[in-house]
Amino acid sequence: MYPEPFRYHRPRSLQEAITLLSELGEGAKPLAGGQSIVPILKMRMDEPSDLVDITRLPELSHINNEQGVIRIGALCTHAQIARSDIADTVPILKDCAGGIADPQVRSLGTIGGSVSVADPSSDWPALLHVLHSEIVCQGPEGIRTVPIGEFIQDAYTTSLGDAELVTEIRFKLPPAGSGGAYIGFKKAAPSYPAASAGIQLTLDDKQVCRDITIALGSAGPTPVMSAEAEALLQGKTLSTALLREAAEIIVAASSPPSDARGSTTFKRDILKSLFMKAAATAIERAGGSQIDGSHDYV
Ligand SMILES: Cc1cc2nc3c(=O)[nH]c(=O)nc-3n(C[C@H](O)[C@H](O)[C@H](O)COP(=O)(O)OP(=O)(O)OC[C@H]3O[C@@H](n4cnc5c(N)ncnc54)[C@H](O)[C@@H]3O)c2cc1C
């Protein structure tokens, strides 16, 4: 099906894009990689009057480390992030970015577009919860920085205001002794994961867990976290038995829907096994091992 006709705009600066979105009103939508919005338009699930193409804005394609704060511009594609130097330093980023869909989607889809859609099955929201990320937004009222947990409010719902754009994603570089892993489980590359688990932890020189953050994706309307599971693991040596106990706690807090990707029971079992696998890889990486990781396929 063809989309309804719309007007196309290509602003040359971030400020021009915001002014245009503001003047055109709520019928106008930003266009980034087009990997979510174009299928939506073709299915006529949305009929915007205007598309404001932000892909050529010069300000939003950076990936850098500024004094221990990682800053990723909203227009960075999944592929660009996967092959960045930062992803070599923070391998959980490569696990996530390199496992999204297929090369075509990864070359066009952007991290800013992904968080703006807030699809419960997409990979970035869970991963960015694990890294305690902040989302930088800019609109007619200025710039604001929102923790990811407040930015994503519900399935497909964010705190973005009118004419506001996501401009950057920020998180602190994990300290020495840290390791992380993110694993999604999917049927094939071009499909979203049925379930995913991300873990970032820091171990001291006696292998005691000093810090840990866990998030499950495709496990409910928004990423599932559990302070109880994290508290169980903090200050302890991470034995298999203890990790299994934590997996039971966080998976009990999940509510994965039964759908074409599997039943709720099946997804809960998968979530437990992804949790254990991500934990094992995160522990190895915290010890300095260079292990490749990515999604698991049926
Ligand atoms: C076949 C296929 C498989 C996929 N599989 C996966 C997968 O396994 N895992 C996964 O995570 N994702 C997957 N995706 C989604 C993909 O990652 C998209 O890139 C992403 O969801 C949207 O990013 P985009 O840059 O294409 O945004 P667009 O499609 O251009 O925009 C999406 C929405 O966000 C808004 N928007 C875009 N950028 C901004 C911004 N900076 N500020 C404010 N609003 C903005 C747009 O107005 C629009 O409403 C898949 C997509 C396809 C087509």
The ligand as an SDF file (V2000), in Angstrom:
LIG
                    3D

 53 58  0  0  0  0  0  0  0  0999 V2000
   12.6050   -5.5900    9.3700 C   0  0  0  0  0  0  0  0  0  0  0  0
   12.9160   -4.8080   10.6210 C   0  0  0  0  0  0  0  0  0  0  0  0
   13.4550   -5.4770   11.7100 C   0  0  0  0  0  0  0  0  0  0  0  0
   13.7660   -4.7830   12.8800 C   0  0  0  0  0  0  0  0  0  0  0  0
   14.2960   -5.4860   13.9130 N   0  0  0  0  0  0  0  0  0  0  0  0
   14.6560   -4.8260   15.0270 C   0  0  0  0  0  0  0  0  0  0  0  0
   15.2690   -5.5230   16.1040 C   0  0  0  0  0  0  0  0  0  0  0  0
   15.5460   -6.7140   16.0640 O   0  0  0  0  0  0  0  0  0  0  0  0
   15.5770   -4.7990   17.2240 N   0  0  0  0  0  0  0  0  0  0  0  0
   15.3230   -3.4590   17.3050 C   0  0  0  0  0  0  0  0  0  0  0  0
   15.6260   -2.8530   18.3210 O   0  0  0  0  0  0  0  0  0  0  0  0
   14.7550   -2.7790   16.2990 N   0  0  0  0  0  0  0  0  0  0  0  0
   14.4240   -3.4190   15.1590 C   0  0  0  0  0  0  0  0  0  0  0  0
   13.8630   -2.7100   14.1250 N   0  0  0  0  0  0  0  0  0  0  0  0
   13.5800   -1.2690   14.2700 C   0  0  0  0  0  0  0  0  0  0  0  0
   14.8100   -0.4400   13.8790 C   0  0  0  0  0  0  0  0  0  0  0  0
   15.7790   -0.5870   14.8820 O   0  0  0  0  0  0  0  0  0  0  0  0
   14.5010    1.0540   13.6910 C   0  0  0  0  0  0  0  0  0  0  0  0
   15.7120    1.6180   13.3290 O   0  0  0  0  0  0  0  0  0  0  0  0
   14.0500    1.8700   14.8580 C   0  0  0  0  0  0  0  0  0  0  0  0
   12.9630    1.3180   15.5130 O   0  0  0  0  0  0  0  0  0  0  0  0
   13.6050    3.2680   14.4180 C   0  0  0  0  0  0  0  0  0  0  0  0
   14.7020    4.0310   14.0580 O   0  0  0  0  0  0  0  0  0  0  0  0
   14.6820    4.9250   12.7370 P   0  0  0  0  0  0  0  0  0  0  0  0
   15.9140    5.7720   12.7900 O   0  0  0  0  0  0  0  0  0  0  0  0
   14.4950    4.0920   11.5460 O   0  0  0  0  0  0  0  0  0  0  0  0
   13.4170    5.8720   12.9960 O   0  0  0  0  0  0  0  0  0  0  0  0
   12.2430    6.3320   12.0210 P   0  0  0  0  0  0  0  0  0  0  0  0
   11.5430    5.1480   11.4690 O   0  0  0  0  0  0  0  0  0  0  0  0
   12.7330    7.3520   11.0560 O   0  0  0  0  0  0  0  0  0  0  0  0
   11.3190    7.0690   13.0760 O   0  0  0  0  0  0  0  0  0  0  0  0
   10.5830    6.3400   14.0180 C   0  0  0  0  0  0  0  0  0  0  0  0
    9.7420    7.2910   14.8660 C   0  0  0  0  0  0  0  0  0  0  0  0
   10.5730    8.0340   15.7450 O   0  0  0  0  0  0  0  0  0  0  0  0
   10.4930    9.4410   15.4670 C   0  0  0  0  0  0  0  0  0  0  0  0
   11.8800    9.9160   15.5430 N   0  0  0  0  0  0  0  0  0  0  0  0
   12.9400    9.4490   14.8570 C   0  0  0  0  0  0  0  0  0  0  0  0
   14.0640   10.0460   15.2780 N   0  0  0  0  0  0  0  0  0  0  0  0
   13.6880   10.9280   16.2470 C   0  0  0  0  0  0  0  0  0  0  0  0
   14.4150   11.8260   17.0810 C   0  0  0  0  0  0  0  0  0  0  0  0
   15.7500   11.9590   17.0140 N   0  0  0  0  0  0  0  0  0  0  0  0
   13.7260   12.5720   17.9800 N   0  0  0  0  0  0  0  0  0  0  0  0
   12.3750   12.4490   18.0770 C   0  0  0  0  0  0  0  0  0  0  0  0
   11.6300   11.5980   17.3240 N   0  0  0  0  0  0  0  0  0  0  0  0
   12.3020   10.8420   16.4250 C   0  0  0  0  0  0  0  0  0  0  0  0
    9.8680    9.5480   14.0730 C   0  0  0  0  0  0  0  0  0  0  0  0
    9.1190   10.7280   13.9300 O   0  0  0  0  0  0  0  0  0  0  0  0
    8.9810    8.3200   14.0540 C   0  0  0  0  0  0  0  0  0  0  0  0
    7.7480    8.5840   14.6920 O   0  0  0  0  0  0  0  0  0  0  0  0
   13.5330   -3.3860   12.9490 C   0  0  0  0  0  0  0  0  0  0  0  0
   12.9900   -2.7000   11.8570 C   0  0  0  0  0  0  0  0  0  0  0  0
   12.6850   -3.4000   10.6970 C   0  0  0  0  0  0  0  0  0  0  0  0
   12.1290   -2.6530    9.5170 C   0  0  0  0  0  0  0  0  0  0  0  0
  1  2  1  0
  2  3  1  0
  2 52  2  0
  3  4  2  0
  4  5  1  0
  4 50  1  0
  5  6  2  0
  6  7  1  0
  6 13  1  0
  7  8  2  0
  7  9  1  0
  9 10  1  0
 10 11  2  0
 10 12  1  0
 12 13  2  0
 13 14  1  0
 14 15  1  0
 14 50  1  0
 15 16  1  0
 16 17  1  0
 16 18  1  0
 18 19  1  0
 18 20  1  0
 20 21  1  0
 20 22  1  0
 22 23  1  0
 23 24  1  0
 24 25  2  0
 24 26  1  0
 24 27  1  0
 27 28  1  0
 28 29  2  0
 28 30  1  0
 28 31  1  0
 31 32  1  0
 32 33  1  0
 33 34  1  0
 33 48  1  0
 34 35  1  0
 35 36  1  0
 35 46  1  0
 36 37  1  0
 36 45  1  0
 37 38  2  0
 38 39  1  0
 39 40  1  0
 39 45  2  0
 40 41  1  0
 40 42  2  0
 42 43  1  0
 43 44  2  0
 44 45  1  0
 46 47  1  0
 46 48  1  0
 48 49  1  0
 50 51  2  0
 51 52  1  0
 52 53  1  0
M  END
$$$$
